[in-house]
């Protein structure tokens, strides 16, 4: 199996879980590199990361907390693998399922794969109904404008042929990445697939960070990135389509 997968982990205050996530990822036989961005954690996350000693791990840091999207942007600048995977540091998603998400790309069927929490692979924790309703609403509204029949655009697990992500102009903040990247990649000729995943959701008491304000921001981002296309995005779409059809 080719070691061609770069895995990105944006981290903020995950001292209790990040080590276990890293251990699971570094055991994957197809890992090319693991890129961790510490988004100015205030707990002992930085101490845990400093204790990591593996050749294929890159650790980047923010001096101020800037949010998940900013951490992903920082990580993307360091990606060298052919495939890029987004992974959270909180154990809500099982790294052992990354292989199943990469398979459609390795097989030549897909360019992008989303891991859907609503197409359950093994297990899915029953948790907040309002989060479920919010995710479904955001995905439904996104689908109307992208004309895609996706089930879960807010999922963390997103897998891309790297050039689709590393060359994308990204303008959103906090958790806006999920909506923005979906809108922009949907404008290209990329073949988008979904695959079932397990989901071990956390409560707010356990450290869940997304809020209703992020949901409201997602509604604005759906309109902004689907209806308005700036010059950089048009250039991105054109260059991606050349590579996809070349």
PyMOL commands that set and color helices and strands:
alter all, ss='L'
color gray80, all
select helices_A, chain A and resi 18-26+45-50+68-76+95-106+129-146+162-166+177-186+212-227+231-245
alter helices_A, ss='H'
color red, helices_A
select strands_A, chain A and resi 5-11+31-38+57-61+83-87+112-116+158-161+192-196
alter strands_A, ss='S'
color yellow, strands_A
deselect
rebuild
show_as cartoon
